[in-house]
Amino acid sequence: MAGMNTLFAETPLKEMDPSALSQAIMHKAAAAGMDLDRVAEAIDAATYLHLGQTRANRGPFARTPYIEHPLRGGLRVLRWGVTAEHILLAILLHDVVEDCLERLLARFVPGDHSGLDIQSKRGLAYAWIASRFGAGTARIVDALTNPPGGAEQKTRAEKNTEYLLHVRLAVTDDAEVFIGKLIDFDDNAGGLHHNAVPGNEKMVGRLAVKYGPVADVFAMEFVRNADAIRALVSEDGFATITTKMTSIKGRLVGLAAQYA
């Protein structure tokens, strides 16, 4: 079994399906001394909650299971050398409150939630995450979850500004949340060029414009809080993040110029 650990060690994330990602996460988590039952439970919960959800293309595939996104994030953060279990668990679960709230409550939180507003429902979901995966995990999931949209109509520019401010507030002086947010951003913005296929041009251009200023927020916070961030990752991981601070921004500028 030990020899199997190397099978996915260098496999590009974009080539890995949910099964391969899950196996690789378990191998890396074992090597880091994490509680494998807890990691497996987080993978199971995220997989169940994201059932039926899909995501834009990966390679030649028109749509892929959404669960690939948090699983890629989980493996990516392990490859960066993060050994804090609660950070991994939070990344695996980072979209379940935002995207699967009703399903989560119906399956895991007993009671009638029909009369509750979204903030109260989210509070119940975070309490469930804390009870199963720890308060540290729930705290990071909360920080990684985008605020609910209000009833009022907003322009795209207004929504983009709200997202920018949310990210800035979340990552400032919080290295754990910075890592979690950057993992998510890397998959969404850093991988945006993979979505630049015929038919997706407008989407790619719109998102490149949205993500460009956010890349600057990450770059500035990375400089400000470098010591705390470095303490959470390996030296190779820190070097990888350093490179991403410029490579993601450069790709976004190019995509915006081409498609926006």
C-alpha positions as CSV (number, residue, x, y, z in Angstrom):
1,M,0.0,0.0,0.0
2,A,2.8,2.4,0.8
3,G,3.9,2.4,-2.9
4,M,0.5,3.6,-3.9
5,N,1.1,6.9,-2.2
6,T,3.2,8.0,-5.2
7,L,0.7,7.3,-7.9
8,F,-1.0,10.7,-7.7
9,A,1.9,12.7,-6.2
10,E,2.7,14.6,-9.4
11,T,-0.6,14.1,-11.3
12,P,-1.9,17.6,-12.4
13,L,-5.1,18.4,-10.6
14,K,-6.9,19.2,-13.8
15,E,-6.4,15.5,-14.9
16,M,-8.0,14.1,-11.7
17,D,-11.6,13.0,-11.2
18,P,-13.3,12.9,-7.8
19,S,-12.2,9.3,-7.1
20,A,-8.5,10.1,-7.8
21,L,-8.7,13.3,-5.8
22,S,-10.3,11.6,-2.8
23,Q,-7.7,8.8,-2.8
24,A,-4.8,11.3,-3.1
25,I,-6.3,13.4,-0.2
26,M,-6.5,10.4,2.0
27,H,-2.9,9.4,1.3
28,K,-1.6,12.9,1.9
29,A,-3.7,13.3,5.1
30,A,-2.4,10.0,6.4
31,A,1.2,11.2,5.8
32,A,0.4,14.4,7.7
33,G,-0.9,12.4,10.7
34,M,-4.5,13.6,10.4
35,D,-7.6,11.8,11.7
36,L,-8.5,9.8,8.6
37,D,-12.0,9.1,9.8
38,R,-12.7,12.8,10.2
39,V,-11.2,13.6,6.8
40,A,-13.3,10.8,5.2
41,E,-16.4,12.1,6.9
42,A,-15.8,15.6,5.5
43,I,-15.3,14.1,2.0
44,D,-18.5,12.1,2.4
45,A,-20.5,15.0,3.6
46,A,-19.3,17.4,0.9
47,T,-19.9,14.7,-1.8
48,Y,-23.4,14.0,-0.6
49,L,-24.3,17.7,-0.2
50,H,-23.0,18.6,-3.7
51,L,-24.8,15.7,-5.4
52,G,-26.3,16.7,-8.7
53,Q,-24.3,20.0,-8.9
54,T,-22.0,20.6,-11.8
55,R,-19.3,23.0,-12.7
56,A,-17.9,24.4,-16.0
57,N,-15.6,22.4,-18.1
58,R,-12.4,20.6,-17.1
59,G,-10.3,19.7,-20.1
60,P,-12.5,18.1,-22.7
61,F,-15.5,17.7,-20.5
62,A,-18.5,20.1,-21.0
63,R,-19.5,19.9,-17.3
64,T,-18.0,18.1,-14.3
65,P,-19.3,17.2,-10.9
66,Y,-19.1,20.2,-8.6
67,I,-17.4,18.1,-5.9
68,E,-14.2,18.2,-8.0
69,H,-13.8,21.8,-6.9
70,P,-13.5,21.3,-3.1
71,L,-11.6,18.1,-3.6
72,R,-9.1,19.9,-5.8
73,G,-8.8,22.5,-3.1
74,G,-8.2,19.9,-0.5
75,L,-5.4,18.2,-2.4
76,R,-3.9,21.5,-3.4
77,V,-3.6,22.7,0.2
78,L,-2.0,19.4,1.2
79,R,0.5,19.8,-1.6
80,W,1.3,23.2,-0.3
81,G,2.3,21.5,2.9
82,V,-0.5,22.5,5.2
83,T,-0.8,20.0,8.1
84,A,-3.5,21.7,10.1
85,E,-6.4,19.4,9.9
86,H,-9.1,22.0,10.4
87,I,-7.9,24.0,7.4
88,L,-8.2,20.9,5.2
89,L,-11.7,20.1,6.5
90,A,-12.8,23.7,6.0
91,I,-11.7,23.7,2.4
92,L,-13.5,20.4,1.7
93,L,-16.7,21.9,3.2
94,H,-16.2,25.5,2.1
95,D,-19.2,25.6,-0.3
96,V,-21.8,23.5,1.6
97,V,-23.4,26.4,3.4
98,E,-23.4,28.7,0.5
99,D,-24.6,26.2,-2.1
100,C,-26.3,23.3,-0.2
101,L,-27.9,25.0,2.8
102,E,-31.4,23.5,2.5
103,R,-30.1,20.0,1.8
104,L,-27.7,20.3,4.7
105,L,-30.4,21.3,7.2
106,A,-32.8,18.7,5.9
107,R,-30.3,15.9,6.3
108,F,-28.3,16.8,9.3
109,V,-30.2,19.4,11.5
110,P,-33.5,18.1,12.9
111,G,-36.4,20.4,13.1
112,D,-38.6,22.7,11.1
113,H,-36.5,25.5,9.5
114,S,-39.1,26.8,7.2
115,G,-39.8,30.0,9.1
116,L,-36.1,31.0,9.6
117,D,-34.3,33.7,7.6
118,I,-31.1,32.8,5.8
119,Q,-28.8,34.0,8.5
120,S,-30.5,31.9,11.1
121,K,-30.3,28.9,8.8
122,R,-26.6,29.5,8.2
123,G,-26.1,29.7,11.9
124,L,-27.6,26.2,12.3
125,A,-25.4,24.9,9.5
126,Y,-22.2,26.4,11.1
127,A,-23.2,24.9,14.5
128,W,-23.6,21.4,12.8
129,I,-20.1,21.8,11.2
130,A,-18.6,22.8,14.5
131,S,-20.2,19.8,16.2
132,R,-18.9,17.3,13.6
133,F,-15.6,18.9,12.5
134,G,-14.6,21.4,15.2
135,A,-15.1,25.1,15.9
136,G,-11.9,26.0,13.9
137,T,-13.3,24.3,10.8
138,A,-16.7,26.1,11.2
139,R,-15.0,29.5,11.7
140,I,-13.1,29.1,8.4
141,V,-16.1,27.9,6.5
142,D,-18.0,30.9,7.7
143,A,-15.2,33.2,6.5
144,L,-15.1,31.4,3.1
145,T,-18.8,31.7,2.6
146,N,-19.9,34.7,0.5
147,P,-22.6,36.8,2.2
148,P,-26.2,36.2,1.1
149,G,-27.5,38.5,-1.6
150,G,-30.1,41.0,-0.6
151,A,-33.5,41.5,-2.2
152,E,-32.5,44.7,-4.0
153,Q,-31.3,44.6,-7.6
154,K,-27.6,45.4,-8.0
155,T,-25.4,46.1,-11.0
156,R,-22.6,43.7,-11.9
157,A,-20.1,46.4,-10.8
158,E,-21.8,46.7,-7.4
159,K,-21.7,42.9,-6.9
160,N,-18.0,42.8,-7.9
161,T,-17.2,45.5,-5.4
162,E,-19.1,43.6,-2.6
163,Y,-17.1,40.5,-3.4
164,L,-13.9,42.4,-3.4
165,L,-14.7,43.9,0.0
166,H,-15.8,40.5,1.4
167,V,-12.5,38.9,0.4
168,R,-10.4,41.8,1.8
169,L,-12.2,41.7,5.1
170,A,-11.9,37.9,5.4
171,V,-8.2,37.6,4.6
172,T,-6.8,40.6,6.5
173,D,-4.7,39.5,9.4
174,D,-6.0,35.9,9.2
175,A,-3.5,33.5,7.7
176,E,-5.8,30.5,7.9
177,V,-8.6,32.2,6.1
178,F,-6.1,33.6,3.6
179,I,-5.0,30.1,2.7
180,G,-8.6,28.9,2.4
181,K,-9.7,31.8,0.3
182,L,-6.6,31.6,-1.9
183,I,-7.2,27.9,-2.5
184,D,-10.7,28.7,-3.7
185,F,-9.5,31.7,-5.7
186,D,-6.8,29.7,-7.4
187,D,-9.3,27.1,-8.6
188,N,-11.8,29.8,-9.8
189,A,-9.6,32.5,-11.1
190,G,-6.3,30.8,-11.5
191,G,-8.0,28.1,-13.6
192,L,-10.2,30.4,-15.5
193,H,-8.2,30.0,-18.7
194,H,-9.3,26.4,-18.8
195,N,-12.8,27.6,-19.4
196,A,-11.8,29.8,-22.4
197,V,-13.5,27.5,-25.0
198,P,-15.9,28.5,-27.7
199,G,-19.2,29.6,-26.1
200,N,-17.7,30.7,-22.8
201,E,-16.0,33.9,-24.0
202,K,-18.4,36.3,-22.3
203,M,-18.3,34.4,-19.0
204,V,-14.5,34.3,-19.0
205,G,-14.2,38.0,-19.8
206,R,-16.8,38.9,-17.1
207,L,-15.1,36.8,-14.5
208,A,-11.6,38.1,-15.4
209,V,-12.8,41.6,-14.8
210,K,-14.3,40.5,-11.5
211,Y,-11.3,38.6,-10.2
212,G,-8.5,41.1,-11.3
213,P,-8.8,43.5,-8.4
214,V,-9.2,40.6,-6.0
215,A,-5.8,39.2,-7.1
216,D,-4.3,42.5,-5.9
217,V,-5.9,42.0,-2.5
218,F,-4.3,38.6,-2.1
219,A,-0.9,40.0,-3.3
220,M,-0.9,42.8,-0.8
221,E,-2.0,40.7,2.1
222,F,0.6,38.1,1.2
223,V,3.3,40.7,1.7
224,R,1.7,42.1,4.9
225,N,1.2,38.8,6.6
226,A,3.9,36.7,5.1
227,D,5.4,35.3,8.3
228,A,2.0,33.9,9.5
229,I,1.2,32.4,6.1
230,R,4.7,30.9,5.9
231,A,4.2,29.2,9.2
232,L,1.2,27.2,7.8
233,V,2.8,25.8,4.7
234,S,6.0,24.1,3.6
235,E,8.9,26.1,2.0
236,D,7.9,24.6,-1.4
237,G,4.3,25.6,-0.7
238,F,5.3,29.2,0.2
239,A,7.3,29.4,-3.1
240,T,4.3,28.1,-5.0
241,I,2.1,30.8,-3.4
242,T,4.7,33.4,-4.2
243,T,4.7,32.5,-7.9
244,K,0.9,32.5,-7.9
245,M,0.7,36.0,-6.7
246,T,2.0,37.2,-10.1
247,S,0.9,34.4,-12.4
248,I,-2.8,34.5,-11.6
249,K,-2.9,38.3,-12.0
250,G,-1.1,38.1,-15.3
251,R,-3.5,35.5,-16.7
252,L,-6.5,37.5,-15.6
253,V,-5.2,40.7,-17.3
254,G,-4.7,38.7,-20.5
255,L,-8.1,37.1,-20.4
256,A,-9.8,40.4,-19.7
257,A,-8.0,42.0,-22.6
258,Q,-9.0,39.2,-24.9
259,Y,-12.6,38.5,-23.8
260,A,-14.0,41.5,-21.8
